[in-house]
Amino acid sequence: MAKIEIFPRPHGRVRRDDPEPSIAELLDDPVTHAVMRRDGVTRRDIVETIEVARLRLAARAAARASAVPDLCCA
């Protein structure tokens, strides 16, 4: 499996206008840790699942892009 960076770390502080927490923030939350312990899920399990989903979505998008004929104005 290709290694991709799930939670890119921006250089410097970035002001977020989005009120929703990021996945990284959620995975660092103590309440999330308690639920994960109860469910027997590790952070690694979640990160690996996200990696697989991103790779599948990227492959699907690439397949769709290659299936669309090129439009030319010539």
N, C-alpha and C positions, 0 to 999 in steps of 0.2 A: 504494500500500500504506500502510495506517495505521501510524504510528510508535508502537510500544509500547516500554516500557522492559523490556528483557530481564533485566537484573540490577539490580533495585532496590537502592539503597544505603540501608541503615537508618541512622537518625540515632543517633550514639553507638555504642558497642560493644555487640554482642549476643552473649550466651553461647549457643553452639550445643551442644545435647546430641547431635545427630546426628554420628556419627563420619565419615560420608561427606563428601567435599569438595563444595562447590557447583560449578556449571558455571563460574562466574566464576573460582574458584580453579583449576579444572582448566585453563582456557584461559590462565591466567597461569603455568602450570607449565613449566619449561624442557624437560622430557621431552616434553610435549605439543607444544611449539614444534618440537622436532626431528622428531616424527612428522608434524606438519602440513607442515613444509618438504619432507620426503621425499615426502609424498603430493600436494603441490602445492595444499594447502588453506589458505585464510587464515582469520583470526579472523572477518572480515566474512562469509565464506561460511557459517561455522557459525552466527553470530548471525542471519543472514538466514534460514537453514533453520529455526532455532528459532522465529523470528517467524512464518513461514509455517505451521508446525505448530501453534503456539498459536492463530493466527487460524482455521485449519481446525477445530481442536477446539472453539473457542468457537462457531463457526457451527453445528457439529454439535450441540453441547449446546443452543443456542438453538432449533434446529429440533426437537429432541426435546422440549424444554420446551413449545413451542407446540403440539405434537401431542398432548400429554397433556391429556385433558379436565379441566376444573376440577371438583373434588369439593366439593360443598356440603352442609352439614348442615341447610339450611333446610327 
